[in-house]
């Protein structure tokens, strides 16, 4: 199983978590999505994941990747 981790902005509530989980579930190969509100982190697990497509979907949902610290 492949794992991709994203630091994202704008994750503030359970509604955000639901939007991210449902939005990413639409992508091919996504089996599991974990969202940490406290850490602003999204972890995606599955097979054949395309990091760029996941990042694009997150941005389209309103949760763009945070710049590296």
N, C-alpha and C positions, 0 to 999 in steps of 0.2 A: 504494500500500500504506500502511496506517495503522500507526502505532507507538505503543504505550503503555508507559511505564516506571514501575515500582513499586519503592520502597524497602521491604523487608520484614524481619521479624524471624525468628529461629530457623533460618536456613539455615546448616547446619554441616557437611554432608558430601555425598558423591556420592549417597547414598540420598535426601537432601532434594531434590537436583537432579532425580533421576528422578521422584520423587513429584510435583513441581511440573510438570515437562514432561508427564507422562502425564495429570495432573489437568486441566491447562489445554487439552490437546489435545482434550478432550471438548466444549469450548465451540465453538459455531458461529462460523465466521469466522477461527478461529485457524489460522495457517499455520506459524508458527515461534515457538519459545520459547527464549530464552537466559537462563541463570541464572549470576550471579557470586556464588560463595560469599564471596569476599574483601570485596566491596562490598555484599553483601546486596541485590542488585539483580536484578529480573526484567524482561526486555524481551520484549514480546509484539508480533508483527507479523501482520497479516492484513487482512481486509476487513470493514467493518461491526462493528468491535469495540465492545463496551459496557464502558467502564471500570468501572462499578459492579458488573457481573456478574463481571468478572475479579477485582476486589477481594474480592467475596463468596466466590468459589471459593478464592482464596488463603487467606482466613481459615478457611474450612471445612477446608482441608487442613492447617491449623496454622501458617500463615505470614502473619500479619496485617501490614497496612501499618504501617511505623514512623512515628511522629509526625514532622512536619516540624521540622527543626532550627532 
